[in-house]
Amino acid sequence: MDSVKIKEYKKGESPFNVVSGHLQAVGAGIKYFVKPQRITLKYPDESMSLPTGYRGMIRLYKDVCIGCTLCAMVCPADAMKMVTDQGKKFPTINYGRCVFCAFCVDICPVDALKETGVHDAAFSNRRELIFNPEKFDQDFDQPPLRPVVRKVKAVIDEDKGIKYVPDTE
Amino acid sequence: MKSGGMELDIVPVSGELNVGPQHPGSGHLRIFVKLNGDIIEDAEIDPGYVHRAVEKLGENRNYIHLIPLVERPAILDSVNMNLGYILAVEKILNVDVPERAQYLRSFAAEISRIASHLYGMGILAIFIGHSTGFMWGFGDREVWVQILEALTGARITNSYIIPGGVRRDLTPAIIEMTKKAIAFQRKKIKDWERIFLNNPNIKARLQDVGVMTREQAIEWGAAGPNLRGSGVYYDARKSEPYGAYSKLDFEIPVYKEGDGYARTLVRFEEIEQSLRILEQVIKDIPEGQILSDRFFKQIPPTRLKKWWEGQRRIVMPGYYASFRPPKGEAISRVEAGRGELVYYVVSDGSAKPYRLRMITPSYRSIYVMKNLLKGARYADLVSIYGSLDYFPPEADR
């Protein structure tokens, strides 16, 4: 065990220190007023592209699936259920329950499930949240009503924290 | 009283006030406050508004299903919550975790701790009327959340740690991100000191407010930074090292005063210590596997080639879907962002735990808060609440 060092802070400051404390606080405020570290993303105009391996919505490759039911077994939220389609078992997913842990993707022995990296989706009714194997077999694509003007990527910056740079891919 | 023709009657007010439970600066928690004037005579803390029955649900789910569930109570500190549970399960399973995975666990846990402290400081700042601090806390936290997103694939619901190891490996791109984030956070903490810690307004709201002596802190069962703010040297990372903490060099900040300001200083210095740990992990992390051999061997070779060699990701063998650990019980302790977190898991040999007990640090703040509120001014309620960094969902579970 290390040597225990119990610290104390300085109490009871002189009026001079109080004034300089206020001035420093205001000074720091002015610094960020002039050079703001704004990280707001103007969403419909700018859209963030997600890193590879992002655990977004999941898609099924129906022709690869062997119907082993492991994905339904490992699902922590009971979002995945198996259905029988022409004598073969396929998973369905209920996005109303899914917690996006991607355990199903990791456990699938034949890689029939894939994380798509898409996560902005809206549904107008709850039945649409349940994807049957046919719907689950396609890449989820929901074009926004107002097209995205530009795609940006979040980059960590030493001065600004997070900086958005245009995604050139 | 007569002065200048105006008549003013001062009537001593006493009565009860109901603070909460819907986040009026109290979190999801109800506090019955008995007031005499603006002095709090007695406070009754009524937790349970966001109770989610994690312990009971734990009895009806497989071990692997519980990973996302145990994260949920303290969602902003999810890696630590996940880690504690996995440590208990690993003790029952009797698995050896590879060195690299241990380092990665510490790496993710420290990022989670920084993010959790920044969140707590942001909440404290807005409670005492400093909305800049609130914005900064949440803005700085975003940097660390981005790193977790790159490492684990999710922003906060990481589910990163699995029995036997971790799910994804550290890549050079993440190391680069972390180095930049460390440099950024060090610079930003300087400005935090100017605008928040050395600000006379903040000092006036926190110094000598909610004073807890060393003896009281021990008697009332305070945990984590609250305990260390009262001059008690105690940290589960030092007293019972897990992960890679026995090989890492870091200090435990301890302050003597025991007031809200001391607790805040402890949290800020812990952020600095966590940054130091991250630097050491980046430098010292050994090469090797990130999943125990016992499970690694069960992964089909074709998948291993595609995922582990191609993308440095672990895929799960089918074993995880419904494994049955041997009969036994285990207890684990981790130092989560808010203090010591204890899991107790009993296995009866089936695929579901017989009992999952979870003792969260915030739950132990309830009694501390009740005692600290007695005799305080009503305006200091939020200051005491914020300085304890109490997180209701974590306490309610």
Interface residues (C-beta under 8 A of the other chain):
Chain A: M1 D2 V4 K5 I6 K7 E8 Y9 K11 E13 V18 G21 H22 Q24 A25 G27 A28 G29 K31 Y32 Q37 I39 L50 P51 G53 Y54 R55 C68 L70 M73 V74 C75 P76 A77 V99 F100 C101 A102 F103 D106 I107 P109 D111 E115 A154 I156 D157 E158 D159 K160 G161 I162
Chain B: R61 I64 H65 L66 I67 P68 L69 T132 G139 D140 E142 V143 Q146 I147 E149 A150 G153 A154 T157 S159 R167 R168 M177 K180 A181 A183 F184 K187 K188 D191 R194 I195 F196 N198 N199 P200 N201 K203 Q207 G231 Y233 K238 E251 I252 P253 V254 Y255 K256 E257 Y261 A262 L265 P300 R303 K306 Q311 R313 I314 V315 M316 P317 G318 Y320 A321 S322
